[in-house]
Amino acid sequence: MALDRWIALILLSICLAYGYTAWFTMDAGLAPFMKRNPIWPSTFPKVLSILGLIASCAILLGLEKAEEKPAEINYRRLGDYHLGQALLLLGLMVAYALCLRPVGFIVSTSAFLILGSLILGERKWPILLPVAVTATLVVWFLVQQVLGIYMRPLPGFWGG
């Protein structure tokens, strides 16, 4: 059996154990008032276990195999694969994670989306700026108001 199928078999067993825990043991300790909620703390683990089972079974059965062999990465020619863009994006992700609390969600996320788009080659400013700011504000509104999770929207010196 190929290595990818062995890994899929291991992931299948992990997803089965995770799914068993999510379906049968996590809900037993819920408070009575939480049992009437439409979404329980175990909802996301249940969805993850089902998706993991489907993906693992697809790999085990060979459903993901393409007819054509995909192009292999030539490690001797890494410079041909836009390695600079990838490293810049990784650095930008680290900077975003470090700036999220002190700078605030709205400013750091907007800057991340704008700079990430520029690294990837987007140059249409009239489209880039409103889309990045609107997406940031929509996500912040959903997390803050709908889910009720507090995220500092602005830097502390701006009243955040």
N, C-alpha and C positions, 0 to 999 in steps of 0.2 A: 504494500500500500504506500502511496506517495506521502511525502511529508505534509502537504496541505490537508490531506484527509486525516492524518493522525492528529493534527492540530484541531481540525473540525470535530473529531471525536472527543478530544479533551474539552473543547468549548461546549459541545453538546452535553457532556456530563456536568459541567459547571452550570450551564443554563437550566438543566433539570433540577439540580440541587437548589439553585437560586429561585426557580419557579415554585418548587415545593415549599420553600420558606415563605415566599410572597403569598401564595394561595392559601396555605393551611396554618402557618404559625404566626404570621405578623398580625392578622386581624383578630386573633384571640384576645389580645391584651388591650383592645380599644375601649375607650370610655363609652358608656351608653349613649351619650349625646352625639358622639362621632359616628355611630353606626347608622345614623339617618342621613349623613352627608352623601352627596352623589360621588365625590372623589375622596378616597381614603388615602392614608399615607402609603398604602401598598399598591396603589394604582399604577404608578410609574414603574416599580419593579416588576409588576405583572406584565406590562407592555414590553419592557426590556427582555424579560425571559421568553416571551412568545416570539419576538423578533429574532432573538439569538437562536432559538430552536429552529426557526424557519431558515435562517442563514446557514446554520450548521448542517441541517439536512440537505440543503441545496448543494453545499460543497461535497458532502458525503456521497450524494447521488450523482455528482458530476454535472449538475445542471448549469453551472457557471462557466463551463468550458466553452471557449469560442472555437469556431471552425478554423479561423486563421490563428497562427501563433503570433501573439503580440510582440512588438519590437522589444528587444532586450536593451537594457541600459549599458552603454559601453563606458566602463569606469575609467578608461584611459582618456576619454574625451569629455570629462565633466564640464569643461568650460563651454561646451556647446549647448548646455541645458539651462541657461539663464540662472546659474548658481548664485550670482550676485543678487538678483531679485528675491530668491528664496531666503538668502541670509538676511537681507534687509527686512523682509516680512517677519522673520523670526525675531529679529531685534525689535521691530515695531510691536510685536505681541508682548514681549517682555516689558518694554517701556509702558505699554498700555496697562498691563497688570500692576506695575509699580505706581503708576499715576492715578489709578482709579479712585483710591480713597482721598489723597490730598487734593487732587484737582477737581474731583467731582465727576459724576457719571456723564452728564450731558457734554461737558467740554472735552473730556478724554475720549469718549466714544465717537463724537463727531470728528475730532482730530484723527483718531485711528482710522475711521472710514475714509476720510479725505486723503490722508497720507498713503494709506494702503492702495487706494485707487490710483493715486499718482505713481506709486512704485510699479503698479501693474500696467501703466501706460495710458490711463484715461486722461484726456486733456480738455474735455468739454465742461468748462467751469459753470456755465448756466444750468447744466443738468446735474453736475456732481454736487454742488453745494446744497441745493434744496433737497435733493434725495437723501444725502447723508444726514442733514439736520432733521428732516422729517422722520426718517427711520429711527434716529436716536430718540426723538421726543415720543414717538409711538411706543417704542419698547419701554422707555422710562415710565410712561403713563400706565401701560399694562402691568408692569411689575409693581409700581408704587400704588396705584389706585385699585386695580382689579385684584391683584394677588395680595396686596397689603404688606408688601415687603419694603422696608424703608431703604432707599439708596440715596446717598447725598447727591443732590442734583448739581450743585455748583460748588466752587471752592469756598472754604471757610471765610476768606476775606471779602467775598461777594455776598455773604449772607446765607450760604448753603449750610 
